[in-house]
Amino acid sequence: MGRHRMSAVDAAWLRMDSPENLMVVTSAQWYDKPLDRAKVAALLEERMIDLFPRFSQRAIDDHGLWWEDVEDFDVNDRLHDLVLPEPAGRAELEKVVGDQVSVPLSWDQPLWDIYLIDRYEGGGAAIFRMHHAIADGFSLVRVLLSLTDDPDVEPANIAPAIEDEAGWVALAGDAVRGALSLATHPMVTSKKVLGLANPMSLVDLGHTVVSDTAAIGKLLLLPPDHHTVLKGPLGHEKRTAWTDPFSFDDVKNSAHASGATINDLLLAAVAGALRTYLVRRRSVVADVRAIVPFNLRPLDKPLPANLGNQFGLVYLALPVGTATHQERLAHMKQRMDAIKKSAEGVVAFGILEILGKAPGAVEDLAIKIFTSKGTGVMTNVPGPRHPVTLAGSRLLGTIGWGPTSGDLGLGVAIFSYADEITVGFCVDKGLIPDVEVLRADFMDELSTLLNH
């Protein structure tokens, strides 16, 4: 059986698993009719298994972490039938998805599973779970889209495997080490820090040594986030809820009328919803930070066959402490504009690469420190602007969450598809026992912003 050494970043994600927070990407999709199991299996074999070896490999710990080929791998072993309790509607699917978020993936098999649901609101549904060690959520969306009957998607648009951790991993790690070196040794030349001999250095990102150093300083010196009812000891139960789809164009038009972006408006609505929820819970009401991942892999380039993780993380202060809707939107835009000019995300990726090579205890401590600086994870993933089908079933909607690590108990996902947007919440049940109330708060806040 073949083996491949796990990259430092992928190993970091695998070691980050805890009973309270598993590092598993979970996605739910619903269709106009049940999915045909045999057709799905054939598509997976052709467009996923044959192209991306990670989906037929398991993780092993043998003097380090490795990917190892599974002997006699059968894709049908990763497909599971699931029956929703009556009346098999959204509430039942949300409950089952929440339950699945807390189920560990076995290292004896490849770290992914698909659950097929034959009856859901007159059609069918599916739940896809994949460990973050295989790939980040942005790459997972591209892989899943390659399974659809979408003529705009080229399933064979795959690059050769990258086994030497070159590219973004090495560059981001160099950025961290360079910034740290600069902070402690002022006489180090900027040419050495930025690695100008490498044409793919951080100079290409338009950042200076000063911005890199400021970014690492912000990450290391940022104080813990405000302690609200959204933070606290975690349990082992998760709950999920998502909105009805709403118009992409309505959000775009309202945002642009205010001089903001779609992301600005949606995140301002999240901030307003959190404020309303905190007031109702008689909690401390103050700005809280979201940890926001963003893609570092060029979307016009093919995915590498070994997938992996190539994304950055930034801390975004949500204006929860601001009382009025329009002021929250204005503050959100200002903060988003500032983040777009920062090297913070690339530096955070480099830190993760370094942690992947550190002893487990060091990584655990570092993750605890870094997650204490935030309250939740916010993701925004764009999907196709037109409807697609999978194995002959039309996709009606989808939502998915990346993992929340450390002591984080709140995940918010924004997904656009077919000119509509769905927002979903994945929460620790002990911290937020009434996630459906938080969802309603979001819709109320969104309605106010759209109708202002």
Secondary structure by P-SEA (a helix, b strand, c coil): cbbbbbcaaaaaaaaccccccccbbbbbbbccccccaaaaaaaaacccccccccccbbbbbcccbbbbbbccccccccbbbbbbcccccaaaaaaaaaaaaabbbbcccccbbbbbbcccccccbbbbbbbcccccaaaaaaaaaaaccccccccccccccccccccaaaaaaaaaaaaaaaaaccccccccccccccccccccccccaaaaaaaaaaaaacccccccccccccccbbbbbbcccccaaaaaaaaaaacccaaaaaaaaaaaaaaaaaaaacccccbbbbbbbbbcccccccccccccccbbbbbbbcccccccaaaaaaaaaaaaaaaaacaaaaaaaaaaaaaaaccaaaaaaaaaaaaaaccbbbbbbbcccbbbbccccccccccccccccccccbbbbbbbcccbbbbbbbbcccccccaaaaaaaaaaaaaaaaac
